[in-house]
Amino acid sequence: MRSSLRNIRTSGARPGPSRSGASRAGDRLRSAVESGILAGLLLTVTVSALVGAPVIFLCAIVGAWLTLCAIVGVRDVLDAGCYFMLLVVGVIVVVDLATKGPASLLP
C-alpha cells in the first residue's frame, strides 16, 4: 500500500485537466464579463432606488435572477440569488438612510 502511494506522489503527474494559456484567458474574460453584468445590474438597482422607479427596480431584480441562472446554473441559482438579494437589501437601507435620514429606521 505504501509503495503505491509513493509512486503516485512522485510520478510528477498533476491532478486535474491540463489547460492551455488561451483557454485560461478566455475563462478570465468570461469571468470579467459576468462580473461586469452583475455590477451593472446592481448599479441599476441602486439608481432605481434613488430615483424611486419601482418598475425599473423590479426589472433589474428579475434580470439579475435570470442572469444568475445563466451564469451559475440552475442548480446553484438559489444561493447566488440570495447573496444578490442581500446586496439589494443593503442598497435599499443605505439609500433610505441617505434620502430620509436616520429617522427612517425608527418605527
N, C-alpha and C positions, 0 to 999 in steps of 0.2 A: 504494500500500500504506500509506504513512504517513498519508494523509488519512483512510482508512477507520478506522485505529486511533484517530486523534484524535477522530473522530465518535463512536466507541463510548465513549471515556472521558469525553467532555464532554456526552453526551446526558442524564445525570442518572438514568438507569435503574439501579437496584440489582440485582445478580445475586441469584438465589435466590427462593424463594417469599415472597410477602408474607403476613404472618400478623397476625391481629388480637390485641388485648391479651387477650381471653378465651381464645383458643387457647394463648397462651404461659402463661397462668396455669394452664390445665389440664395442660400439659406439666410445669410445676413441681410441681403437686400429684402427678402420677403419679410423677415422679422421687422426690419425698419419700416416697411410699408404698412404692416399690420399695426405697429405701434403708432404710426402717424395717423392712421384712420381712426383708431380708438381715441387718440388725443384730440383729433378734430371733432369727434362726436361728444367728448366731454366738454370741449370748448363751446360747442353748440348748446349743450345743456346749460352751461354757465351763462351764456349770453341770453338765452331764452328765459332763464330765471330772473336775470337782471331786468330785462325789458318787460317781463310779465306776459309772455306769449305762450299760453298753455298748449296750443296745437303744435307749435314747433318743438316744445318740450316733450310732448308725447311722441312725436315723430322721431326725435333724436333717441329716445329710450327704446322704441321699437326697432329702430335701425341698429342700435347698439346690440340688442339681443340677437338680431338676425346676423349681424357681422360676427358676433362671438360664436354663433353656431357654425359659421363658415370657417372661422379661424381655429377654434379648439375642438370642434367636432361636437356631435350631438351628445356624446357620452359625458363630456365634461362641461357642457354649456351651463348647467345649473351653478356649479362652483364659480366659474368665471363671471356669470351674470350677477351672482350675489356680491362678489367683490366690486363689480362695477356699480351696483346699486348702493353699496356703502359709500363709494366715492360721490355718487349723486346726492345722497342724503347729506353728506358733509358739505357739498356745494350749496345745497338749499339752506342749511343752517348758517353758513358764512354769509351768503347773500342776504338772508333775512336779518342777520346781525348788522351787516353793513348798511342796509337801507333803513331799518327801523330802530336800530339801537338795541342795547341790552334789555330794554323793557319788553321786547318782543318774545323773550324766552319765559317771562313770567305769565302765569295763567290769568 
